[in-house]
Amino acid sequence: MSECRVLFTVEARAAYDGLPSERRAHLDKAVRILARDPFRKAATWSSSCRRSSTSSPA
C-alpha cells in the first residue's frame, strides 16, 4: 500500500488533538479511505447536497 502525508494547520491540529480517541480513529480511517480513492461517491457532494446547503432557512 502506498504512503500518504496529511498536513494540518495549527488550528486543525488543535481540533484533532481535542477529539476523543474514538472520533480520531474514525477520522484517521476516513482519511485513509479518501487517500486510496479521492473520487469515492461518499467523498463527493450530490447536487441535492449542494442545493440544500445553499438554500435559505425556512
N, C-alpha and C positions, 0 to 999 in steps of 0.2 A: 504494500500500500504506500502511496506517495505521502510526503510530509507537507504540511502547510503551516504558515505562520499567521497568527491573528494579532493585529495591532490594536491597542486600546488607547483612547485618550485618557488623560489623568482622571477626568470625571467618570468616564465609563468604567475604568478600573476600580474606582472607589465604590461605584454602584454594584459592580460584580462582587467585590470583596464583602459588601454588606448583605448579600443574598444568603439565605440558609443553604447549607450544603446540598440539600436535595434539589433546590432550584438551580444551583451552579451546575450540578450534574446534568440536569435537563438541558440547560443552555449549552454546555460543552457538547452534548450529544447532537443537538441541533446544528451547531457549527460544523461538527464532523460530517454530518449528512449533507449540508449545503456545500461543503468543500469538495465532496465527491461529485455532486450533481447540482450546480447552482441554478439550473433551469427546471428543477423539480416542480411539479404542479403546486405543491404546498408552499413553495417559495415565491410564487408569483401571484399578484392580485388578479382576480377576475374582474370583468367590467362591472359586475354588481357591487363588488367591494369598493371600487373607485367611486361609483355613483353614490353609495351610501356614506362614504367618508367625506364627501364634499357637499352633501345636501344640507340644507339649513334645518335647524331644530324645529320640531312641530309646535 
